[in-house]
Amino acid sequence: MHTWRKVPAGAKTPVALTIGNFDGFHLGHQAMLSRLKNAAKQLGLPACVMTFEPHPREFFAPDQAPARLTSLREKLTCLIQAEVDSIHICRFDYDFARIGAEQFITRILNQQLAVRWLLVGDDFRFGARRAGDFSLLQALAAENNYTVAAMPSFTIDGQRVSSTATREALARGDLDKAGRLLGRPYSISGRVVDGDKIGKQLGFPTANIQLKHNRPPLSGIFAVSVYGALPSSPATALPGVASLGVRPTTHKNGKPVLEVHLFDFNQEIYGRHLQVNFLHKLRDEEKYADIGTLIRQIEKDVAQAKRFFMTTQPRFSSMCNAL
């Protein structure tokens, strides 16, 4: 499997390709990759994915762009586990945004990638000013030597599975619905970085997880499972409680922070890369009158999270094991 940070200047072999942002890598994305791989196998072509960094909406309107569901590393982890043959990460900048729709087809798809079979979503738009659509891809298919197919919307219980629907479920704290759309618990991965040690001072030491984006799609206090804390057994999930928010009782800067307290755990884990699975929301974040009140509430949160694990059989799943 090859990952490229750009589109090659010229194609070495014809490919089957799909294009998308794949934010969240939900069941709709997984169905698209399954169809791509099946078609590629039948045609004897490598199965390739084109995606973008940053998300085009982050480039054009960063203050109005939707919250990221997955970082680039998390998305690549999912694509690698999907066992595609190659991934092309296109840097979305001014030069890329100015490429016209027809030029995108003739230069990038045909000359640089030699696409022979193309799969896109039924609402796919591309090229400068989003001028390109499925109809244009169809119109120029024969002269550019490819066949194009549209992926219909993937639905669950009559609802279209999408990144937007997943964000909305997470914002409401509906982790069960988000999990159904994703095919796994929602998770955030990141390296453990040095924090301000306030959790330890309060009697509840926490791992401070580095966030790649300052606008996570959910906030509050959660029962979580954590992978990666045990170097000898990285596939072992440990239970804990997590706070994701701006910590209004102790801080005024408003920057989101993910802190995780692992139950009955006392090891040095700075620098380790952890995956935090969000299993159940306990409550919203609140500002308390004093530290004593905050400590009592944390004690209640820990007790409630432990009851959750005693009474529930959560599926401790890895990032993209549903594939």
Summary of the structure (lengths in Angstrom):
residues: 323
radius of gyration: 21.9
end to end distance: 16.4
largest distance: 72.0
contacts: 998
relative contact order: 0.13
helix: 32%
strand: 26%
